[in-house]
């Protein structure tokens, strides 16, 4: 890649420490900045946890103001492996579509550290609403932080998430947050175990009840994207969750994505060509 003089000036400024943030990257006009945001969350036992989390912000520095896109990550038993969550390629794609992208590393994960406030309990009796709420409250704090940024159009934004983060995007949609105009759910859910229980998450019926409740409360359009060979949730349950969401009044579109390797659960990062057409058509429909 050949950079112009302006690009070299930007990078020189970064190396000289002239930017306000201690961590940033420059390439082709896209800045990557790292900030901390104070958040609160309550676990299933009622304990309130308050701390700062790390948020990575991607934006086009040549765009004076842009709508926001909150991008929430999934969940793993090895929470430390998350490091600083970036979804770099996906985030840069979203920036190219006109957004300021905010990627929080939530409480209990990677560089943010802390307690596991998203533990849902025993597989036989998980409390999904409370753990999705714990993640959603953190997302809400990040959105409120974004409202104060001069380069963010606080009146227009999306909430997007992968896996546990996809379910979190629906929880956020149900909160009817001012300025959030649509939600995108990539393979959303929880309780999946692709090795021991492929396609059979813990208490899929409780997930259906949870998504139905979100449908009753949500007033914005949603997009649901699931691979046909998702080993965490299978084919059957995501359709049932979506149908329950719609039956209670939710607005949405379900898109079945093609299989990917042995497990399509990673389609968001590993096969973007499969979902970009549906995502871009959705953006057009909701006014972006």
N, C-alpha and C positions, 0 to 999 in steps of 0.2 A: 504494500500500500504506500502511495506517495503522498506525503502531507504537504499542505500549503503553508505559507508563512504564518497565517493565523493560528494554525494548529501547533506549530512550534512555539509560538508565543504563549499559548495556553499551557503547554507542558512546562515551559520554563517557569511560568508563574507558580505551577504546582511544586516544582522542585525547590523553588525559593521560599515556599511556605506562605505565599500570599493569600491562599484561600483560607476561609474561616474554619473549615473542617480539617481534622488531622489526617483523614484518609480519603483520597479521591483519585480517580483515574480520568484520563482524557483520551478520547479517540473519536475521530469523526464527529466532533461536536457533542458527544454524549458524556455527561459527567456522572460519576459514581461517587456518592458521598456517604459517609457513615456518621450517624447521630445516635444519641440515646434519648429515650422517651420514658417518663415515669408512668407505670401502669399498676393496676390492681386486678386481682382475680381471686375467686373463692373456690376451694376444692369441694369435693363431695361430702366432706366431713364438717363443712361450715367454716373452716379456717380461712381467714382473709390474708392474702399475701400481697405485699406492696414492694415494688423494686423498679429499677430501670431495666429496660431491654434495649438491645441493639437493633437499629433499623437501618437498612441500606436503601438509599434514595438514588434512583436513576432519572436523569432528565436531559432534555436537549437544551443546552445553554443558549442557543440562538432563538429559542421560543420564549417570548416574554411571560406568557401565562398559559397554562394547560390544565385540563381536567385531571383528577387524581385517579390512580388505580391501586388499590390495596391488594397485595398478593400474599396469601397465607399458605404456609408449608404444611406438610403432613406430619405423621407421627411414627416413631420407631422405638423399639425397646432400648436401643442404644442411642439415647438422646444426645450424648456428648458428640456423636459423629457428625452432627449437623454443622458444627463450626459456626461461621457466619453465613446464614442463608442468603443466597444471592439470586439463584435462577437466572444467571447472567444473560444467557442467550434469549430466553423468553422475555426477560425484563427489557432488553434492548429492542426486541421486536415490538413490545407494547409501547415503548417510547416512540418508535417509528410510526405507530398508529395515532400518535398525538397526545400521549399521557405522560404525566409525572408518575413514576412507579415507586411505591413504598413497600419494601419487603421486610417485615419484622421477624426477628428470631425470638420466639415467644419465651415466656418464663419456663425454666426447666430444660431448655435446649441450648446446645452449643455455647457460644460466647456469652449469651445472656445468663446462663446458669440458673440455679435456684431449685426450688422444690418442683415435683411433678404434680402440678395443679390440674393436669388433664387425665389423671388416672380415673377410670370410670367405674372401677370396682370389679367384683367377680364376674366371670363370663356368664354365669347363670342369671345375674341380676345387675347388669350395668346401668348406670345413671347417665344416659347420653345427654339429656337436656342440660344438665349442670356443667358437664365438661365442655360442650360446645359453647355454652354461655361464658365459661372462663376464657376461652380463646377469643370469643367475640368481643368481650369487654376490653381486651387488650387491643384488638383491631379498632374499636371505637376510639380509644385514646390516641392511637396513631392518626386516625382521621382528624381528630380535633387538633392534633399537632400540625397536620398538613394545612389546616385552614389558616394558620398564621403565617404560612410561607408566601412571600410576595409573588412567586412564580406559579402558584397553584390557584386554579379556578375552583373555589370551594363550593360553588353551586352545582357542580356536575362531576360525577365520579362513578366508578365501578368497584365492586368487591368481587374478587376472584380467588379461588383456592384449589389446591390439589389434595385429594384424599381426605384426611381429617380436616384440612383447610377448606376443601370443597363444601363439606357440611357446615363449616364455620361461616362460609359465605352466605349460606341459606339462613343461618341463625342471625347474621347481621341484616340480611334483607328483611327478616321478620321484625327487626327493631324500628323499621321505618325512619331511618336516619336522614335528616335533611341533606339534600345534595346527592345522596346515593340513588342513582336512577335505574340501576340494573345489577344483577348478580350472575356470576358464571361459576358453575360447579363442575370441576373436573374430577370424575370418579369419586365423588364424595361419600363418606361413611366412616365407620369405625368398627373395631372388634374383629377385623379380618385376620386370618392366619393362613397364608397361601401354602404352607408346608403341611400343617396338621389338619386343617379344615378348609381346603380349597373351595372357594365359592360359598362358604357357609359361615358368615360372621356371627359373633355372639349375639343372640337374641335379635335376629333380624326384624322380628315383630315390634320390638321396642324402637328400633330405628324407623320403622314405618309410622308408628305413632308420633314420633318426634317430627318427622318430615310433614306429616299431616297437620300438626299444630303450626308449623311454620307456614304451610299453605293458607291456613285460616287467618294468619296475621300479616302476610306479605301482600303489598300492593304494587310491587314493581315486577317487570318481566325478568324471567330467569332462563338460563340456558344450562342444560344438563348434558354432559358428555361422558360416555362410558364405552370402553372397549369391549368387544364381544367375548374376549378371552381374559377378562379381569379375574385373576385367581383369588383376590381378596373378597370380592362380593358376587362374582358370577354374573350371569345374564338375567336370571329371574328376579332377584331382589331389587336391583336398581329400578327396573320397570314398575314394580309394585310400589316402591317408595315414591316414584314420580306420580303414579296414578293417584296415590293417597294425597299427595300435595295438591294436585289439580282438583280432586274431588272436594276438597275443603275450600276451594276458591283461589288457589294459587295460580299465577300466570306463568306458563313455561313451555319450553320446547325440549324434547328429548332426542338426542342424536346418538345412534349406535355407531361407534367407530370400528374400523376393521381390526382383526386380531394383530397382535404384535408379538413375535417370537413365542416364548412359552407363557408370557404373562403380560397382558396389555395394560396393567395398572400403571406402568411408567410411560404411557403414551404422551402425557403432557410434555415431558422433556425429551423423549426419544423418538417420537414420530409426530412433530408439529405439523407436517404436511397433511396429516389426516384430519386435524381439527381446525386448521386456519380458515378454510372456506366457510364452515359453519359459524365460526367466531366472527369473521369479518362481515358476513351477512347479518348477524345479530347486531353488531355495532351499528350498521346502517339502519336497521329497524328501530333502534332505540335512540337514534339521533346523533351518533358520533361520526 
